[in-house]
Amino acid sequence: MSEYPYEDRIHSEDRVNYKTVFSSDAIKIGKVEAAFAESFIVKSEKEKMEIKYEIPRLEIASIKDNRITLKLSGSELDEKYQTSSIEKSSK
């Protein structure tokens, strides 16, 4: 697996849309919903919650195929980059 080659720099040319995001401790976070020059939005659906994260591109450890691995553990991600959580209604 190749390392993310842009240590401490933004590389907005990378295609991150629709890729699956994993934390450094191999926890599946969710899929990329939108990408910006310096960050991307990840939508996670866990049990009855929908959680969104805005993650800086500098937190990417590697991109391989359809998988993005972050430098952060799952708990660090929740602390630093969670932007919203919504309880899904049961139908």
N, C-alpha and C positions, 0 to 999 in steps of 0.2 A: 504494500500500500504506500502510495507516495505521500509525503508530508505536504502540508499546505505551504507553498513556497513563498509566501508573502509576509514573513514575520514582521509584525508591527507596522504593516502597510495595508491599505485597502486595495483590493483588486476587484473592481465592480464588473469586470468582463465575464467572470465565472458564471455559468448558468446554474442557478440553485433552485429555480422554480420546480415545483412538484417532486422534489427529492424528499426522501425520508430522513429525518434528523434523529441522531442518537447522542446520548451524553457520553462522557469519557468512561463511565462505568457501565456502558453497554445497555442503558435503558432507552427504549424507544420513546421519543418525545412526541413526534407527530410529523406532519407534512408541511412543507413550505407553502404558504398561501400567497405571499407577495414578496417581491425582492426590490430593494432600493440600492442606491449607490454604496451606502455604508452599513446597511443592516438588512435583515429580512424578518418577516413575520411567520411564525410557526403556529399552526392550529393543532391542538391536542384534544382528543376526546377520550376521557377516562370515566368509566362507569356512567354517572349521571351528570358529569361536568364537561363543559367546553372551556378549555383554557387557551389563552393566546400569550405568546412571548414575542418580544421584539429583541432580536439577538444581533449584536454587532458582528460584521464579517470577520473582525479580528479574533473572535472566539472560535473560528473554524480550525480544527486540527488537521482534517483531511477531507477530500472529496474524491470518492471513487464510485464509478458507475452511478447508481441512483441513491447513493448513501452519503450523508454528511455526518462526520463525527466531530463533536465539539471538544474543546479543551476543558470544559466544565463537567462536574458531576451533576446528577439530577437535582440534588438538594441545593447546590450552588445556583443552578439555573432558576429554580423557583424563587430563591431569595433575590437575585439580581435583576432578572429580566421578565418576570411574569407581569403582563400588563393588564389582564382581565381574566375573570373566571365567572362563568354563567351556569347556573343550574339548568339543565335541560328539562323541559316539561315532559311528563310521561303521557303518551297518547292512548 
